Amino acid sequence: MIQKDFQNNLKLYEYLKDFITPEKLQKIENLVNERSNFIVPVLEDIYQFRNAGAIVRSMEAFGFQTLYALENRNSFIPESSVSRGADKWIDIHFMQSNIDSLKKIKDKGYLIATISPEKTAINIQNYIPNQPTAVIFGTEFRGISKDFLDFSDVCIQIPMLGFTESLNVSVAAGICFYEMRNKLEKSNLNWKLTQQEKLNLKIKWAINSVSSGEEIAKHYLKNVKI
């Protein structure tokens, strides 16, 4: 649906706005200003559908837009009763769970960070995300693979104050999203979406907000010369 030209995209969005309720339109206009791709979660072969759903729900609630689901033995399928439709509003990219995928993410300009209770890890309360960061969460039980730990630029830990040595991956992700969002809010970093990214996202949300949204957009693009 997305065109390369900003003005053409703007025309498409203006057309789609006529099919959206005023309440939904206002929500789209407000929430797009809070979205960010500065922090992107990377999930290593998550296999429990409920964990997948919970992570998607948490990241969307804290305004993070893009997720990389690295699949190996398991498929990333968020449990709908847990995600509550959050996957409808974010962008999920599916990739193979290997170092090559991490290299591709790093080539996009992201620092690679792992969330793991290593002795040399930085306490998340002390970590400052001063550049775009891809945050890796490991698979259930085994955690992050050694190859991923070795490849990462920084390792971050959530301090544990009880007998329990680790957290459920979805809980760890929720804590991380909260901490990262809080730090971005207090920073002077340019961490929000560009105007082009905002417009592209508004088009996506508009399409997802109306019945037969894809068909409506296709009809416009087919019949209107832009």
C-alpha positions as CSV (number, residue, x, y, z in Angstrom):
1,M,0.0,0.0,0.0
2,I,2.8,2.4,0.8
3,Q,4.1,4.6,-2.1
4,K,7.6,6.1,-2.3
5,D,6.4,9.7,-2.6
6,F,5.3,11.6,0.6
7,Q,2.6,13.6,-1.2
8,N,1.1,10.5,-2.7
9,N,1.0,8.8,0.6
10,L,-0.6,11.8,2.1
11,K,-3.4,11.7,-0.5
12,L,-4.0,8.0,0.2
13,Y,-4.2,8.7,4.0
14,E,-6.6,11.6,3.4
15,Y,-8.8,9.2,1.4
16,L,-8.7,6.5,4.1
17,K,-9.7,9.0,6.8
18,D,-13.2,9.3,5.4
19,F,-13.8,5.6,6.4
20,I,-12.6,6.0,10.0
21,T,-14.7,7.1,13.0
22,P,-13.6,10.5,14.5
23,E,-12.7,8.7,17.7
24,K,-10.4,6.2,16.0
25,L,-8.9,8.9,13.8
26,Q,-8.0,11.0,16.8
27,K,-6.4,8.0,18.5
28,I,-4.3,7.3,15.4
29,E,-3.2,10.9,15.2
30,N,-2.2,11.0,18.9
31,L,-0.6,7.6,19.3
32,V,1.6,7.9,16.2
33,N,3.5,10.7,17.9
34,E,4.5,8.3,20.7
35,R,5.8,5.5,18.6
36,S,9.5,4.6,18.4
37,N,11.9,2.3,16.5
38,F,14.8,3.5,18.7
39,I,14.4,0.3,20.7
40,V,13.5,-2.9,18.9
41,P,13.0,-6.3,20.7
42,V,14.6,-9.3,19.1
43,L,13.1,-12.7,20.2
44,E,15.3,-15.8,19.9
45,D,13.1,-18.8,19.0
46,I,10.3,-18.1,21.6
47,Y,8.0,-21.2,21.6
48,Q,5.3,-20.5,24.2
49,F,2.4,-18.7,22.4
50,R,1.4,-17.0,25.6
51,N,4.8,-15.5,26.1
52,A,4.8,-14.3,22.5
53,G,1.4,-12.7,23.0
54,A,2.4,-11.0,26.3
55,I,5.6,-9.6,24.8
56,V,3.7,-8.2,21.8
57,R,1.1,-6.7,24.1
58,S,3.7,-5.1,26.4
59,M,5.9,-3.6,23.6
60,E,2.8,-2.1,21.9
61,A,1.6,-0.6,25.2
62,F,4.9,1.1,25.7
63,G,5.0,2.5,22.2
64,F,7.7,0.4,20.5
65,Q,6.8,-0.4,16.9
66,T,9.1,-3.0,15.4
67,L,9.8,-6.6,16.6
68,Y,12.2,-9.1,15.1
69,A,11.0,-12.7,15.6
70,L,14.0,-15.1,15.1
71,E,12.7,-18.6,14.3
72,N,14.6,-21.9,14.4
73,R,12.7,-24.9,15.8
74,N,9.7,-22.8,16.8
75,S,7.3,-20.5,15.0
76,F,6.5,-17.2,16.6
77,I,2.7,-17.1,17.0
78,P,1.4,-14.7,19.6
79,E,-1.6,-16.1,21.6
80,S,-4.5,-13.9,20.6
81,S,-6.2,-14.1,24.0
82,V,-3.1,-12.7,25.6
83,S,-2.0,-10.2,22.9
84,R,-5.5,-8.8,22.7
85,G,-4.9,-7.6,19.1
86,A,-1.7,-5.8,19.9
87,D,0.0,-7.5,16.9
88,K,-2.4,-5.6,14.6
89,W,-0.7,-2.3,15.5
90,I,3.0,-3.3,15.4
91,D,5.4,-4.5,12.7
92,I,6.8,-8.0,13.1
93,H,9.7,-9.2,10.9
94,F,10.3,-12.9,10.8
95,M,13.9,-14.1,10.3
96,Q,16.1,-17.2,10.8
97,S,17.5,-17.5,14.3
98,N,21.2,-17.1,13.5
99,I,24.1,-14.7,13.5
100,D,23.4,-13.6,9.9
101,S,20.1,-12.2,11.0
102,L,21.7,-10.3,13.9
103,K,24.2,-8.9,11.4
104,K,21.4,-7.7,9.2
105,I,19.8,-5.9,12.2
106,K,23.1,-4.4,13.2
107,D,23.6,-3.2,9.7
108,K,20.5,-1.1,10.1
109,G,22.3,0.9,12.7
110,Y,21.4,-0.9,15.9
111,L,23.6,-1.7,18.8
112,I,23.0,-5.3,19.8
113,A,22.1,-5.8,23.5
114,T,21.3,-9.0,25.2
115,I,19.2,-9.4,28.4
116,S,20.9,-12.0,30.5
117,P,22.0,-12.5,34.1
118,E,25.7,-12.6,33.3
119,K,28.1,-11.5,36.0
120,T,29.6,-8.9,33.7
121,A,26.3,-7.5,32.6
122,I,25.2,-3.9,33.2
123,N,22.4,-3.4,35.6
124,I,19.4,-2.2,33.6
125,Q,18.9,0.7,36.0
126,N,22.3,2.0,35.0
127,Y,22.1,1.4,31.3
128,I,21.5,4.4,29.1
129,P,20.3,3.7,25.6
130,N,22.2,6.5,23.8
131,Q,21.9,5.0,20.3
132,P,19.3,2.8,18.5
133,T,19.3,-0.6,20.3
134,A,18.1,-4.1,19.4
135,V,17.4,-5.9,22.6
136,I,17.6,-9.7,22.4
137,F,15.5,-11.9,24.7
138,G,16.3,-15.6,24.8
139,T,14.2,-18.7,24.4
140,E,12.4,-20.1,27.4
141,F,14.5,-22.2,29.9
142,R,17.8,-22.1,28.0
143,G,18.0,-18.3,27.7
144,I,20.1,-16.5,25.1
145,S,22.5,-18.7,23.1
146,K,26.2,-18.4,23.6
147,D,26.7,-17.3,19.9
148,F,24.3,-14.4,20.4
149,L,25.9,-13.4,23.7
150,D,29.3,-13.4,22.1
151,F,28.0,-11.3,19.2
152,S,26.3,-8.7,21.3
153,D,27.8,-5.3,22.0
154,V,26.5,-5.1,25.5
155,C,24.8,-7.4,28.0
156,I,22.2,-6.1,30.4
157,Q,20.8,-7.7,33.5
158,I,17.6,-7.2,35.5
159,P,18.8,-7.3,39.2
160,M,17.3,-10.3,41.1
161,L,16.8,-9.8,44.9
162,G,15.3,-13.2,45.8
163,F,16.2,-16.9,45.6
164,T,14.8,-16.9,42.0
165,E,17.6,-16.5,39.5
166,S,15.7,-15.5,36.5
167,L,12.3,-14.2,35.2
168,N,9.8,-15.4,32.7
169,V,10.8,-14.0,29.4
170,S,7.6,-12.0,29.0
171,V,8.0,-10.5,32.4
172,A,11.7,-9.6,31.7
173,A,10.6,-8.0,28.4
174,G,7.9,-5.9,30.1
175,I,10.4,-4.6,32.7
176,C,12.9,-3.8,29.9
177,F,10.3,-1.9,27.8
178,Y,9.3,0.1,30.8
179,E,12.9,1.0,31.7
180,M,13.8,1.8,28.2
181,R,10.8,4.0,27.5
182,N,11.3,5.9,30.8
183,K,14.9,6.6,29.9
184,L,14.0,7.7,26.4
185,E,11.4,10.1,27.7
186,K,14.0,11.7,30.0
187,S,16.6,12.0,27.3
188,N,17.4,14.6,24.6
189,L,17.7,11.9,22.0
190,N,15.8,12.0,18.7
191,W,14.0,8.7,19.4
192,K,10.6,9.2,17.7
193,L,9.5,8.4,14.2
194,T,10.3,10.6,11.2
195,Q,7.4,12.3,9.4
196,Q,7.6,9.8,6.6
197,E,7.5,6.9,9.1
198,K,4.6,8.4,10.9
199,L,2.6,8.8,7.7
200,N,3.3,5.3,6.6
201,L,2.2,4.0,10.0
202,K,-1.0,6.1,9.9
203,I,-1.8,4.5,6.6
204,K,-1.3,1.0,8.0
205,W,-3.4,1.8,11.1
206,A,-6.1,3.4,9.0
207,I,-6.3,0.3,6.8
208,N,-6.4,-2.0,9.9
209,S,-9.2,0.2,11.5
210,V,-11.9,-0.3,8.9
211,S,-13.6,-3.4,7.4
212,S,-12.0,-4.3,4.0
213,G,-9.4,-1.7,4.5
214,E,-6.9,-3.4,2.2
215,E,-9.5,-3.6,-0.6
216,I,-10.5,0.1,-0.1
217,A,-6.8,1.2,-0.4
218,K,-6.3,-1.0,-3.5
219,H,-9.4,0.4,-5.1
220,Y,-8.1,4.0,-4.5
221,L,-4.6,3.2,-5.9
222,K,-6.1,1.5,-8.9
223,N,-8.6,4.2,-9.8
224,V,-6.8,7.4,-8.8
225,K,-3.8,8.6,-10.8
226,I,-1.1,9.6,-8.4
